[in-house]
Amino acid sequence: MNILVRSAILVGAVAFGALAAVAADDPIKARKELMKQVGASTKAASEMVSGKVDFDQAKAAEAMKTIAAVPDQYVKLFPDTSKTGGETEASPKIWEDMAGFVAAAEKLKVAAAQGEEAAKQGIGAYKAAFGELVKNCKSCHEAYRVKK
Amino acid sequence: MRRLVWAVVILGILGAVVFYVLTAPRTIAATALPSHTPDVKNGEYMFYAGGCASCHAAPASSKCDDPKYGDPKLLAGGRCLKTPFGTFYAPNISSDRTHGIGGWTPLEFVNAMARGVSPDGSHYYPAFPYTSYQRMKPTDLLDLKAFLDTLPASDVEAPAHDLALPFRLRRGLGLWKLLFLDGQAYQPIASASDKINRGGYLVEGPGHCGECHSPRNIFGGIITAAKLSGGPSPEGVGYIPNITPDKTGIGAWSEDEIAYSLESGLTPSFDAFGGPMAAVQTNTAKLTAEDRAAIAAYLKSIPAIASSRPSKETGK
């Protein structure tokens, strides 16, 4: 048990350290990684919402929890040195309107946290929360992403 | 010497006459319109299928290029479209009789939409996608006008276009139209199903998908052979994806995935639509599930055209 806990902590620490290292020297890459996590969780949630996969309360909550953890990390990954390069699709508007961008990220966090709560109430509530969550994806990409 | 002067003068006059004739606005005659009792409900549907609000609804903030708009039914205009030719401002098309189009007759509306000609007989710039709207059924256009008449009036005057000098002369657009406006309604594909043809009508007509999703030549005309295969954004920043069934396009998407993306705004890899496509999807979400499926079926049925940009969709 002790060994298990220790190794879990160690693995966790290494993983976190690795992400932090990537974030420091390649924020664009780190941004993309985080968005991939959001995409994967959105997929998992969507499959339950559409009935493609049976609703599983724990998995439903987990997907939302993963998304809720992203925005705070994400908004820190936009230093002035990361406006271009790495095929980034980040719009210059992010830097012109950082406050608006951070507020949009905060909204996503709130929506995901509500989704996590909604998971406990069953598929009906979860579906509604998912609909609200997805509006954030689109709204933020509308304002702050340029397809290249 | 005198002869030469005369020759130049005559050639000049001939040239002016030819230019005048070639650039004349061509309109639809009243007799060519079907007698039709407008169906406002269908007009509302065409309003969403046509994405009118995406350009004509007033921007949500004082920034003319704010991607978001406020009330989709307040069509006060003012949105700017920055292009290599200059900046276009979407006009007020609210029901106001002076500042909007409330005073237009149905025929004037049809001529604007299908021929790009204003009630006073001048050419509209093709930033207004009449090259697609000409494919619409006259009855759908008449229904749309009837619906627009029910929307609120705005007395805000939209700014005038701010274009580089040669493009300020609207008359010259007559030549552009000779090249790029064929005056044809949507031609159903004889070998295709009704579903595919309904999708084709929506994509090529009201949906005007090809206006952004196609490469353009130096005159700003769509390169027909590469239609829907994506291209640089008409606004100069970014790239609009290929939506033909090539692997550089949406070849990897199933029909269901295309239809779902138009409903939800989510791609098969669970990326979310953004940029101008976000507003488009707000409209496609309002179409019927059958029409979204028809659009998907049509997009999967057209020839696959490779584009130089690989698809950003990384998988499922």
Interface residues (C-beta under 8 A of the other chain):
Chain A: M35 G39 A40 T42 K43 S46 E89 V134 C137 K138 S139 C140 H141 E142 A143 Y144 R145 V146 K147 K148
Chain B: P67 K68 S233 V237 G238 Y239 I240 P241 S264 G265 L266 S269 F270 D271 A272 F273 G274 G275 P276 M277 A278 A279 Q281 K312
